[in-house]
Amino acid sequence: MTPSGVPEAPHTLITGGAGFIGSHLTERLLGQGERVVVIDDFSTGSRANLAAVADDPNLTVIESTVTGCESLGSLVAESGYVFHLAAAVGVDLVVQSPIRTIETNLKATEAILEAAAPNRTPMLLPSSSEVYGKSTREGFAETDDLLIGPPTLGRWSYACSKLMDEFLALAFHAERQLPVIVARIFNTVGPRQTGRYGMVLPRFVEAAKAGSHAKRGWDAITDACVAAVAARDEPSVFILWGSHAQAKAKRIAGLRDGPHCVIESPHPSPLSAHRGFFGSKPFSRTNAFLSDHGREAIDWAL
Ligand SMILES: NC(=O)c1ccc[n+]([C@@H]2O[C@H](COP(=O)([O-])OP(=O)(O)OC[C@H]3O[C@@H](n4cnc5c(N)ncnc54)[C@H](O)[C@@H]3O)[C@@H](O)[C@H]2O)c1
């Protein structure tokens, strides 16, 4: 054991190692037989992200903030490489907690660079494509001039704090010969990324799940519109896709016993389309009904 209580060096130190990217990196390095020390405060990451490697004797997990980690100096000194991934990440978190964002992204980075400087411990520091700001160029270069939004818009605190991290890293490289690599990462997605803090793709995936759009207030408006159309004498076509719409229609007076045409089939979603939606011909049947009642057919082509 080393003075900081972890197995003999060299190990790789990963701050934010229980996060989305960090946990995959931790698994990869352990899989290569390396020793890994993770410092993480589990603010946006979790122990569950490291469940697959929790029993690996080459893994040491320290629950702490980077700046609050008492053994940070010795942990960095004993490591062969540092990945400094800990940061305040996610648009919601950044907008709601700008102080935390700025402090985490500046102070933690300053602390880790200071700790790495004495032994010139090599380090990877992820920055963000947010740094490119409002540029309308088709291709970006790290040497481009930057156009960032104003400080009255909280979201820019993330880009600016990451940019300041870049300045700090380059300053440590220039003045103290620290071998540090800055990577401006673009949107990265995959398993274990959470949408809780505003990451866009996990949110889209959640929003696309079956039933995710229910109970959001639109049902009452839809019901009222359908009931109003069903109550008219004018023949109308109702296309009821899926059991939810079909059950709902049972409760609307006049819809089935009026002069209307009701076309039913399973929902056209990828989960159920094969159960009878294909071949149900809702569009040509609608047009046939409209023609039979002297109405103009609909051009369904986009
Ligand atoms: N995912 C992306 O699309 C993306 C894009 C650009 C840059 N990045 C950068 O990559 C790095 C990792 O991002 P991620 O997507 O895995 O996010 P993440 O939120 O899943 O990971 C960050 C980890 O850092 C931990 N952490 C936060 N503050 C801490 C602190 N003060 N002390 C210790 N641990 C702390 C969190 O608990 C979490 O486990 C971040 O630096 C982020 O800015 C990510």
The ligand as a MOL file (V3000), in Angstrom:
LIG
                    3D

  0  0  0     0  0            999 V3000
M  V30 BEGIN CTAB
M  V30 COUNTS 44 48 0 0 0
M  V30 BEGIN ATOM
M  V30 1 N -20.8500 13.6280 -22.7450 0
M  V30 2 C -20.5900 14.5830 -23.6030 0
M  V30 3 O -21.2490 14.7250 -24.6520 0
M  V30 4 C -19.4490 15.5460 -23.3470 0
M  V30 5 C -19.1890 16.5270 -24.3170 0
M  V30 6 C -18.1520 17.4130 -24.0910 0
M  V30 7 C -17.3640 17.3050 -22.9430 0
M  V30 8 N -17.6480 16.3490 -22.0250 0 CHG=1
M  V30 9 C -16.8120 16.3140 -20.8270 0
M  V30 10 O -16.4500 14.9650 -20.5230 0
M  V30 11 C -16.3650 14.8120 -19.1070 0
M  V30 12 C -17.2410 13.6510 -18.6540 0
M  V30 13 O -18.6010 13.9540 -18.9980 0
M  V30 14 P -19.7810 12.8900 -18.8690 0
M  V30 15 O -20.6550 13.0690 -20.0470 0
M  V30 16 O -19.2400 11.5360 -18.5540 0 CHG=-1
M  V30 17 O -20.5650 13.5110 -17.6280 0
M  V30 18 P -20.9950 12.8440 -16.2440 0
M  V30 19 O -21.7990 13.8700 -15.5300 0
M  V30 20 O -21.6030 11.5070 -16.4660 0
M  V30 21 O -19.5900 12.6330 -15.5250 0
M  V30 22 C -19.0260 13.5830 -14.6700 0
M  V30 23 C -18.6310 12.8540 -13.3960 0
M  V30 24 O -17.9430 13.7700 -12.5330 0
M  V30 25 C -18.4560 13.6350 -11.2220 0
M  V30 26 N -18.2310 14.9270 -10.5640 0
M  V30 27 C -18.8590 16.0990 -10.8200 0
M  V30 28 N -18.3330 17.0690 -10.0470 0
M  V30 29 C -17.3690 16.4960 -9.3000 0
M  V30 30 C -16.4570 16.9740 -8.3310 0
M  V30 31 N -16.4420 18.2660 -7.9540 0
M  V30 32 N -15.5820 16.1060 -7.7490 0
M  V30 33 C -15.6030 14.7840 -8.1160 0
M  V30 34 N -16.4270 14.2750 -9.0270 0
M  V30 35 C -17.3000 15.1270 -9.6130 0
M  V30 36 C -19.9180 13.2660 -11.3950 0
M  V30 37 O -20.4680 12.6150 -10.2760 0
M  V30 38 C -19.8380 12.3430 -12.6140 0
M  V30 39 O -19.6090 11.0060 -12.2080 0
M  V30 40 C -16.7570 16.1610 -18.4890 0
M  V30 41 O -15.5820 16.9000 -18.2160 0
M  V30 42 C -17.5190 16.8410 -19.6050 0
M  V30 43 O -17.4490 18.2490 -19.5240 0
M  V30 44 C -18.6750 15.4770 -22.1950 0
M  V30 END ATOM
M  V30 BEGIN BOND
M  V30 1 1 1 2
M  V30 2 2 2 3
M  V30 3 1 2 4
M  V30 4 1 4 5
M  V30 5 2 4 44
M  V30 6 2 5 6
M  V30 7 1 6 7
M  V30 8 2 7 8
M  V30 9 1 8 9
M  V30 10 1 8 44
M  V30 11 1 9 10
M  V30 12 1 9 42
M  V30 13 1 10 11
M  V30 14 1 11 12
M  V30 15 1 11 40
M  V30 16 1 12 13
M  V30 17 1 13 14
M  V30 18 2 14 15
M  V30 19 1 14 16
M  V30 20 1 14 17
M  V30 21 1 17 18
M  V30 22 2 18 19
M  V30 23 1 18 20
M  V30 24 1 18 21
M  V30 25 1 21 22
M  V30 26 1 22 23
M  V30 27 1 23 24
M  V30 28 1 23 38
M  V30 29 1 24 25
M  V30 30 1 25 26
M  V30 31 1 25 36
M  V30 32 1 26 27
M  V30 33 1 26 35
M  V30 34 2 27 28
M  V30 35 1 28 29
M  V30 36 1 29 30
M  V30 37 2 29 35
M  V30 38 1 30 31
M  V30 39 2 30 32
M  V30 40 1 32 33
M  V30 41 2 33 34
M  V30 42 1 34 35
M  V30 43 1 36 37
M  V30 44 1 36 38
M  V30 45 1 38 39
M  V30 46 1 40 41
M  V30 47 1 40 42
M  V30 48 1 42 43
M  V30 END BOND
M  V30 END CTAB
M  END
